[in-house]
Amino acid sequence: MSDLAVLRTVELKGRVRDEDLAPPLGLDPTEAGRRLAALAARGLVTPVGKAHRLSEEGRTQLAVLLEADRGGVDGVALERAYDEFCSFNAELKSVITGWQVRADGSPNDHTDPAYDAGVLARLADLHLRVLPLLDRLGAIAGRLAPYSGRLQNAQERIAAGDTTWVARPIMDSYHTVWFELHEDLIQLCGRTRLAEAAEGRAL
């Protein structure tokens, strides 16, 4: 497990406990804790209660690692894939909005099983259609490869009936993982979230 993978996950999540870091990296919490302790010993992450966050040294080191990683990516292929991703991103925004707010603008209180089933069917359909793109992204940039499995895990949990995996922010939910993938794509393309938001492409 590279420093880049661990530091980037900490950055994306802001603060992580051992159990928060484990799922994105495919580690058990004990091993995740050892990784964080090793980074803390090097001054790259800072303990905050039971969690860790990036230190200033960690942010500097991560910026160097990200730039080096970006230099090894086929920029043309990535831009094409990102344009395709943005189309799916617009769909996902609509799905997540539908999960949270009904068409009349009222909050979705999830008391209408038929309505929720319709939203979840849209998510399942989108997931199946985006899988080939996820595989392609993993081939373009190796550190994107785990996103396919993470989204698949979330979708399987949803299909099994646990709808907290749709958009709950404190877990590896579909929305959380998608957001992190988008952040990595923005960085790899040399863009900023602010600029993407201005163009209507931020989730």
FENJO-V120397 format. One record per run of one state. SS is the DSSP state (helix for helix, strand for strand, loop for the rest). FROM is the first residue (numbers start at 1). LEN is the number of residues. If there is no record, write none. Layout:
ss=[SS & SS]
from=[FROM & FROM]
len=[LEN & LEN]
This chain:
ss=[loop & helix & loop & strand & loop & helix & loop & helix & loop & strand & loop & strand & loop & helix & loop & helix & strand & loop & strand & loop & helix & loop & helix & loop & helix & loop & helix & loop & helix & loop & helix & loop]
from=[1 & 3 & 14 & 16 & 17 & 18 & 26 & 29 & 42 & 45 & 49 & 51 & 55 & 56 & 72 & 75 & 101 & 102 & 107 & 108 & 113 & 141 & 142 & 145 & 146 & 160 & 163 & 166 & 174 & 189 & 193 & 199]
len=[2 & 11 & 2 & 1 & 1 & 8 & 3 & 13 & 3 & 4 & 2 & 4 & 1 & 16 & 3 & 26 & 1 & 5 & 1 & 5 & 28 & 1 & 3 & 1 & 14 & 3 & 3 & 8 & 15 & 4 & 6 & 5]
